[in-house]
Amino acid sequence: MDPKTLRFTGEHEWIEAGKTGAKVGLSDYAQEELSDIVYVEFPPIGKKVAKGETLVILESVKATSEVYAPVNGEVTNVNNDLEQNPQKINDDPYGEGWLVEMEISDPAQLSELMDDHAYQDYLKQEELN
Amino acid sequence: MKLIFEKSVKGRDGYSLPADLFEDVSIADCIPDYALGAKKTLSEVSEVDVVRHFTKLSKLNYGIDDGLYPLGSCTMKYNPKINEKLSVLDNFVNAHPFSPEDTVQGCLKIMYELDKLLCEITGMDRYSLVPAAGAHGELAGVFIIRKYFTDRGEGRHKMLVPDSAHGTNPASCAMAGFKSVELKSNEKGTVNKEELKRLMDEDTAGLMLTNPNTVGLFDDEIQAIEQIVHQKGGLLYYDGANLNASFGILRPGDTGFDITHINLHKTFSTPHGGGGPGAGPVGVKKFLASYLPSPLVTFDGKKYRLTGDGEKNIGRLRAFWCNFPVMLKAYAWILSLGEKGLRNVSETSIINANYVFAKLKNYYRPAYDRFCAHECVITARDYKQYGIKTLDVAKRLMDYGFYPPTIYFPHFKPHAKETMMIEPCESESKETIDQFITAMIKISHEAKTNPELLKNAPHKTPIRRTDEVLAARRPVLHYDDELKLK
């Protein structure tokens, strides 16, 4: 997946919105910051989440951190493969390391997110702070 | 170093059993299956092999008796040995929890007076000494909050927990049936008042707070925070994790906290870590006293008694008198220091941390550039360009003979990246702290001139850098597992 087609949150989630649903994952910057991920805890399928609510819990050798829902919606699928192979989030954050598929309930929220260009600028600011 | 299992030689025993005198009893039949099954992994070694193996292991250990242990957030301070000796005096050790009250009046008196001393130190009205550790004390406190609101017919089901809080805070909330709601910190690293106002509603039972907080920063807006919580009918819970930076100076009870817990281990002269035993007394203001867990000690002017006391008490959390030796050490320590001594402990721990911070902040960019309490947070962010992470700095510190500080905590926004949290404690001399500072400055130079030295550190420890990822993903916890891997 090409990051240029994705939208990003300030909390470093990415979302790829299709016609029916969307895929959510963690940005390359975030996986690098977290370092090696060793455990993934998914939400139950069918769970309704609001933007900013905890979607997935990740555990790396550094710390436990939460992945937040980038938009409102309902969880339709999770990447079960990661339970056995969490390192795929580190190896391929925009591809095999995707986390959750969800049905978006409020597509207008997508426009509030950053595109790749804006996200890269945002990261530069983060580094300076 | 070989494992004890690898030293095993078939048939080599460290024991000899007497001859079997009972022909009509089969020993094998007397041993349950689970015990027979376990035998195959017991190593066969002689007594002297065992003694040497574990003596060698003990020499590889590193603890506060070996040197500085600046593990931020943990208060790994030196505790006077005399209190350990005192806690194993015959009269204490031989007291039995079923002893008639008349024969253990001294022990009960100590528990009674410790309650009073803790009240005096923290500004609360009564303590229960029951909880066995910090998180247990928190759980007791949160149970009290739940029962209090249930009795009032209020269905408050949420609890606010700052993003800087210890993980035990949300865990205690969850165990008591509350939904824990994260309260984000502000730019200064303390409670964001606007967020607090927004989140503190009629469904919220209160706020769990540590002050100085878990980032080692004193929240000087505590009075405003107290008002916001109380105005909405909530309760304010004080996590005693950082009492080492405030006792003798400020009492949580005076700043509006309704419930506290204290870590007697860690703060009051029982070593922290190693799995206990600890003690986490829970204290409350008068209006909550009847909720305290039993047993409590009462005194009628003549006799000390163990009672269930409060009619609303949340019940028993632990058997017998709980961890009495820990209470003893705390009692002795408090009385030996007195009011001024306790204040001196807080002040010295704060001065030591600020000294480290002032000396190192030009070498390691601070997470929060302001005065800290008893621990400071610096980062290795500026060494990223050399490929150096905080982990590398910590590992290199071991080559200089120091236990590394806490790393990658705190890790929440906005400034806390590649963090190191350093808590020197009050018990260290200026000379020791200076040695630590010198090592840290040397490492900052090495990071620029010879980064490989850090990336491959430690070089001088019995075991070099461990594979933390493999250890987390495929832990080998049992010798049989290791054999299977081979």
Chai-1 contact restraints between the chains, C-beta under 6 A:
chainA,res_idxA,chainB,res_idxB,connection_type,confidence,min_distance_angstrom,max_distance_angstrom,comment,restraint_id
A,D36,B,V469,contact,1.0,0.0,6.0,A-B,restraint_1
A,V38,B,A472,contact,1.0,0.0,6.0,A-B,restraint_2
A,V38,B,R473,contact,1.0,0.0,6.0,A-B,restraint_3
A,V61,B,E468,contact,1.0,0.0,6.0,A-B,restraint_4
A,V61,B,V469,contact,1.0,0.0,6.0,A-B,restraint_5
A,V61,B,A472,contact,1.0,0.0,6.0,A-B,restraint_6
A,K62,B,Y408,contact,1.0,0.0,6.0,A-B,restraint_7
A,A63,B,Y408,contact,1.0,0.0,6.0,A-B,restraint_8
A,A63,B,H411,contact,1.0,0.0,6.0,A-B,restraint_9
A,N129,B,P414,contact,1.0,0.0,6.0,A-B,restraint_10
